[in-house]
Amino acid sequence: MSVFLIVGIGNIGPEYAGTRHNIGFDIADALVQKHGGSFTLERLASVSEIKWKGATLICIKPTTYVNLSGRAIKYWMDKKKISVERILVIADDIALPITKLRLRPTGSDAGHNGLKSVQEALNTTAYPRLRFGVGNDFPKGRQVDYVLGRWNQLEFPLVKLKIEKSVELIESFVTMGIEWTMNQYNKLEITL
């Protein structure tokens, strides 16, 4: 049976709930909820194990805060003996418009401290990641406030739809593989 590590990046604590930077947590929650699972607090992460079409998905939400996400990922990869091509790291991305999702097998951290931490912990940039476009509608120098800010009322219905699409994308990644899934989802313009 194939085992995958699905990682939602975010910050713990109620002050960060529902922020753009926590979209990884929101997607992990939606995936686990859809499959009837629940999270328990374990070492370096909240963890849930769910089954999907013959695969086991270890879903984690690191408790290390975004900037040290790599520590939790490395720990759970080693503990569950999961190879790097069977992980999927989910993070927000200001370089992508809010209508886009982007799945990639490798790439730079693009200035995202969580992805930088993963790259350092795994000693490679070649790990699958799902980048969730959050747009870049902020004045110069206000990036931190923007990513740590909550979705506005106009954005929220689209974000909810994109979370559902992200869950479908993860299921596809697990069953159909990364190439097929990239072809299906990377070109999508997700609108209401």
ABEGO torsion letter per residue (X at the ends): XBBBBBBBBBBBEAAABGBAAAAAAAAAAAAAAAAGBBBBBBBGBBBBBBBBGGBBBBBBBBAAEAAAAAAAAAAAAAAAGBBAAABBBBBBBAABBAABBBBBABEBAGGBAAAAAAAAAAGBABBBBBBBBAEABBBBGAAAAAAABBBBAAAAAAAAAAAAAAAAAAAAAAAAEAAAAAAAAAABBBBX
